[in-house]
Amino acid sequence: MSVICPLHGPVLTENLSYYIGLYDCWSKYEPETDGVFIAYASIHGGTAEAAFKMAEILKSKGVEKVTVADLSRDDMAEAVEDAFRMSRLIVAASSYDASVFPPMYDFLHHLQLKGFQNRRAGIIENGSWAPCAGRVMLKMLEQMKGLDIVSPIVTIRSRMKRGDIGPMEALADSILK
Ligand SMILES: Cc1cc2nc3c(=O)[nH]c(=O)nc-3n(C[C@H](O)[C@H](O)[C@H](O)COP(=O)(O)O)c2cc1C
């Protein structure tokens, strides 16, 4: 009988080809699912609104798999898992003390530690007087290998307005291209 004894995790005795297939995919940093994962960090809800609007736009463009996570409340390990699982990532966060709202910083730091790579990524920032979350998220994403960071970076001022829909549509198109 063949057995896999992983360094971390249970001893595997059945469905070995299934586990070997997963290992092969993960070890090459390939996505498992063609879809978009939207991770947001919002203080008052304006960025959350933009994240769900982006999900709606993507679905209207025919994307079947769109997942949204609230980084302030949802499980961080699950969010990291979703980022690796999906082929595309959109990060959306509020500006905070001339930087980015910390749950997003924490999430991107986790991705850096885990060697997140080879994905297409997009950015939505929110800020009231001096939006800066986008710059911080861009810098962190740029440090990861093989990320295709698409334009435009969408800037929301406090709450989404009618004029933000055009840039949101443009970001949706470029994340899907
Ligand atoms: C503690 C704190 C710090 C903030 N720092 C900034 C900042 O540096 N630059 C800025 O433009 N807005 C800053 N803001 C404003 C928020 O980014 C802004 O209200 C944004 O709309 C919040 O998005 P949200 O509705 O998703 O929370 C700050 C807000 C708080 C509460």
The ligand as an SDF file (V2000), in Angstrom:
LIG
                    3D

 31 33  0  0  0  0  0  0  0  0999 V2000
   -8.3870   56.9550   12.2380 C   0  0  0  0  0  0  0  0  0  0  0  0
   -8.6510   57.3980   10.8310 C   0  0  0  0  0  0  0  0  0  0  0  0
   -7.6060   57.7890   10.0300 C   0  0  0  0  0  0  0  0  0  0  0  0
   -7.8360   58.2080    8.7060 C   0  0  0  0  0  0  0  0  0  0  0  0
   -6.7800   58.5800    7.9230 N   0  0  0  0  0  0  0  0  0  0  0  0
   -7.0180   59.0410    6.6530 C   0  0  0  0  0  0  0  0  0  0  0  0
   -5.9430   59.4600    5.8190 C   0  0  0  0  0  0  0  0  0  0  0  0
   -4.7770   59.4090    6.1950 O   0  0  0  0  0  0  0  0  0  0  0  0
   -6.2470   59.9560    4.6010 N   0  0  0  0  0  0  0  0  0  0  0  0
   -7.5360   60.0520    4.1520 C   0  0  0  0  0  0  0  0  0  0  0  0
   -7.7690   60.5150    3.0120 O   0  0  0  0  0  0  0  0  0  0  0  0
   -8.5590   59.6230    4.8960 N   0  0  0  0  0  0  0  0  0  0  0  0
   -8.3270   59.1180    6.1450 C   0  0  0  0  0  0  0  0  0  0  0  0
   -9.3640   58.6870    6.9240 N   0  0  0  0  0  0  0  0  0  0  0  0
  -10.7170   58.7700    6.3900 C   0  0  0  0  0  0  0  0  0  0  0  0
  -11.1830   57.4580    5.7860 C   0  0  0  0  0  0  0  0  0  0  0  0
  -10.2240   56.8600    4.9660 O   0  0  0  0  0  0  0  0  0  0  0  0
  -12.4130   57.7510    4.9760 C   0  0  0  0  0  0  0  0  0  0  0  0
  -13.4240   58.1660    5.8800 O   0  0  0  0  0  0  0  0  0  0  0  0
  -12.9250   56.6290    4.1570 C   0  0  0  0  0  0  0  0  0  0  0  0
  -14.0820   57.0040    3.5310 O   0  0  0  0  0  0  0  0  0  0  0  0
  -13.2450   55.4580    4.9950 C   0  0  0  0  0  0  0  0  0  0  0  0
  -13.7620   54.4380    4.1760 O   0  0  0  0  0  0  0  0  0  0  0  0
  -14.8580   53.4780    4.8110 P   0  0  0  0  0  0  0  0  0  0  0  0
  -16.1760   54.1640    4.7550 O   0  0  0  0  0  0  0  0  0  0  0  0
  -14.8030   52.2420    4.0030 O   0  0  0  0  0  0  0  0  0  0  0  0
  -14.4360   53.2210    6.2080 O   0  0  0  0  0  0  0  0  0  0  0  0
   -9.1590   58.2370    8.2170 C   0  0  0  0  0  0  0  0  0  0  0  0
  -10.2140   57.8520    9.0460 C   0  0  0  0  0  0  0  0  0  0  0  0
   -9.9720   57.4280   10.3280 C   0  0  0  0  0  0  0  0  0  0  0  0
  -11.1420   56.9760   11.1820 C   0  0  0  0  0  0  0  0  0  0  0  0
  1  2  1  0
  2  3  1  0
  2 30  2  0
  3  4  2  0
  4  5  1  0
  4 28  1  0
  5  6  2  0
  6  7  1  0
  6 13  1  0
  7  8  2  0
  7  9  1  0
  9 10  1  0
 10 11  2  0
 10 12  1  0
 12 13  2  0
 13 14  1  0
 14 15  1  0
 14 28  1  0
 15 16  1  0
 16 17  1  0
 16 18  1  0
 18 19  1  0
 18 20  1  0
 20 21  1  0
 20 22  1  0
 22 23  1  0
 23 24  1  0
 24 25  2  0
 24 26  1  0
 24 27  1  0
 28 29  2  0
 29 30  1  0
 30 31  1  0
M  END
$$$$
